[in-house]
Amino acid sequence: MPKTRVAVVDDHPLVRAGLRALLEGQADLEVAWDAERIDQARQHLKAVPVDVMLLDLEFRDGSGLDLLREVSGSVPVLVITSHTTEAWAITAMRLGARGYLRKTAAPGTVLAAVRCLAEGGSMLEPELARQLADAARLPLDATPAFAQLSARELEVLRLVALALPNDAIARQLSVSEKTVKTHVSALLSKLNVVDRTGAAVLAWRLGLVRDEVAQPSGEAPQRQDERRRARGELEPEPVSSRTRQR
């Protein structure tokens, strides 16, 4: 019986090495190739087709979500990532991922998922499955088109939902404030909301941020009010008094 050919796409050498060792220790599985960059994965996939792809979501040269869009329907993709909220899982599954696991998943769970996808099935960890079920019970207007957002835009959205200003987001992501403004404008347009508060409300509702997320120290009362408003604890401020920041 031919072995299941697996591709490993992750920018961390230790992760790639660990997954390769795990997979190649199985009689029915083999690693056809691995890649640390999105462009490498594209080139390898053209030359060597595979039966299952293991994919992270964030890379130095692009987003794993973009690659997922491209290969959806042609190869089953198992996302293995550090992102565990339902917003990320919903986005990946809508883009065609057949499985979604955390990097803390047990080796046996990873192997079971690979075999499941190779046979045409799908697999989610129980906790993520529960989160997705909870999200599915939200009203339709609370489930925006997160699939349109890049990994970087999702990260900016998470920080916007924490009521961080553009300069603080820029420092945290090690990018220019101009770049942050560009990301904010793009995500507002894609989510079809008029301001940062609207985007933050959607992010909180879909679990992109959680109450237990550490809060910035020395936060001004205005920022605290914005955070509470995003969670629905305060009434929205009048549009006339709202200062739009992009």
N, C-alpha and C positions, 0 to 999 in steps of 0.2 A: 504494500500500500504506500503511495507517495506521501511524503511528509507535507504538512501544512507550512507554507512559506510565509514568514512574518517579517515585516519591516518595523524598525524602531526609529522614531523621529523625536529626538529630545536634545536640547542644547547643553545638557549637563553630562560630562563624560562618565561620572560615576553611575548615573542612572542608566545610561546606555550600556555600560559594562555589566551592571547588575542584571538588567533585563536580558541581555544576550546570554549571560551565564545560566540564568534560570531557564530560558527557552531551549538552549542547546543541550541542556541536561535531560531533555525529554525525547523519547524515541520517536514520537510522532510529529515533532516540531523542529523547524530550523530557521535561523535568521538569514534571510536572503541578503539583506543589507541594512545598514543603519546610517543616519544622517544627523548632523548637528545644526544644519541650517535649512530653511525652507527651499532655497534654490537647489541645494543638493538633493533634497527629497524629490523634487520635480524631475531632475535629471535621472536619478536612479530608477524612479517609477516608470519612466519612458523606456528604459533599457531592460529592466527586470521587473515584470509584473509580480504581485504578491497576492496572497489569499487573505491576509489580515494586516492592518497597519495599526501600530501603537503610536499615539500622537499626543504630545504636550500642547499647550495652548499659547505659550509665549516664547518668542525667539528674538534674537538680536536683529535679524534681518526681516522680520515680519510677524504676522499673527498666524497661529495654528488654525484659527477659524477660517482664514482665507484659503489655506490648503484644504481644509475640510470641505469648503464650498466646491473646490475644483474636483475633488476625487469622489464626492458623494455619488453613489449609484454605481461606481466602477470598482470600488474596493471597500469592504467593511472596515470601519474605523472604530477602534477602542481608544477613547480619550483617557489618558492617565495624567492627572494634574494635581496641583496643590490647591486649586480653586474648588471650594466645596459647597458654595451657596447655590440655591436652585436657579438663580438667574443665569449663571454660567452653564449649568447643566441643561436648562431649557434651551438656551441659545445653541449649544452644541447638538442637542437632539433634533432641533428644528432644522439645522443645517445638514442633517443626515448621519450623525454619529449613531452607531449601533450599540455602543456601550460607553459607560462613564464611571471611572474608578478614581479614588483618591490615591496619591502616591504612598499613603500609609496602608494600602490594602495588603492583605496577606499574600504570600507567593502562590498559595493554592487558589486564592480567589482570582488572581491574574491569569493563571493557567486555565482555570475553568472558563473564564470569560473569553480567552482566545479560542478555545475549542468550541464554545457556544457560538461565537460569531462565525467561525469557519463553517459551521453547520447551518448557517442561516438564521440564527437566533439573535437575541439582544440581551444585555445584562447591565443592571444597575445595582450598586450596593444598597442594602435595605434602607439605610438612613437617607440616602439621596432619593430613593423611590418615595419615601414618606414625604420628603420636602416637596417633591414634584406633585404629589397628590394634593398636598395642602395648597400649593400655588394654583392648581387647577380649579380649586373652589373659589378663587378670587373672581370678582366681576370682570367681564371681558375688557372693560376700559382700564383695568389695572394690569393688563398684560401687554405692554408695548412691544414694538418690533425690535427686541434686543438683538435678534439675528443680524440686523443691519449694522450693529456697532462693532468696531474693531476691538481687539483686546485692550489697546491703549485707551480707547474711548470709554470702555467699561470701567477701567481703573480711574479715569478722570471723573466719571459719573459717581463712583463710590465716594471719592473725596469731596465732590460737590455736595453729595447727600450728607456728608459730615459737616457741612457749612464752612468748609475751608475756602478762603479767597484764592484768587488766581496765583498770587505771588507765593503763597504757602504750598499750593499744589505744585508749582514749578520747582520749588526747592525740594519737595519730597520725591518728585520724579526725575530730578536732575535734568530738566529741560528749561527752555526759555519761557517767560511769561507769555510771549507772543504765540508760542506753540500751544500753550494751554488754552488761550483764547480761541485759537483755531479749532481745537478739539471740542471745546464747550459749544461753540456755534454749530459745529457739525452734529453733535449729539442732540442738541435741542431741535434741530431741523429733522433729524431722523426719527426722533421720538414724538414729533409733532406737538411740542409743548412751547409755550411762549417765554418761559423764564426758568431760572435755575431752581426755584421752589417747586415748579411743576415736575421737573426732572427728578428732584430729590424725593418727592412724594412717591413716584413710580418706583424708584430704587428701593425705598424702605418697604413698600408693599410687596415687592417681589423678593425681598430678602437679600439684596445685594449688600446691604449693611445690616448690622445687628446691634441691639442695645448694649451688648457686652464689648463692642469695639472700644478701644481706649480713646478717651477724649483728649484733645489738645489742652495743655495746661494754660492757665491765665486767659481763658476764653472770655471775650467781651459779652455782656448781657445780650447785645443785639444778635451775636452769633448763637447764643444759647436759645434765644427765641426762634431763630431760623431753624435750628435743629428740631425744636419741639414742634414747630409748625409743620415741618416735613413729615413728622411722625403722626400728625393729626391731633396733637395735644392742644394746639392753639388754633383759633380761627385764622384763615388767610388774611393778610393785611390788604387794605384797599389797593386796587391797581394804581390809583392816582398817586399813592404815597410810596409805591414800590420803585426802588432804584435798580434798574436792570444792569447786571454786570456780565459782560461777555468777554 
